[in-house]
Amino acid sequence: MENRLSDIFLSFQTKGFMPIEIPGLIQDVYNVIGKGRYSNITDVNQELEDLGWGLEIMDNVTYDLINSLFNKKWQTFLS
C-alpha cells in the first residue's frame, strides 16, 4: 500500500501539485469515487474539474492506483 501512495504522490507532483495539496486532492477523489456515480476516469476528471482542481487531473495509471486503494479500504471496512 505504501508503494501505491508514493506512486500517487509522485504522479501528482509531476503534474505540478505541491505536496501539501495532494492529500486534499486524493480525499476529493475518494469522495467522488465513493458517491458511486462516477465509475470511469472521464467522469472523475469532470468532477475534479468542477471542484476546481483543473483539467484532466487523472491519468489511467493514477486512477487505477487510487481506485485500488479505495477498493482495498472498502474491503477492509466490510470484512
Secondary structure, DSSP 8 states (H G I E B T S, - for coil): -HHHHHHHHHHHHHTT--TTTHHHHHHHHHHHHHTSS--SHHHHHHHHHHTTS-SS---HHHHHHHHHHHHHHHHHHH-
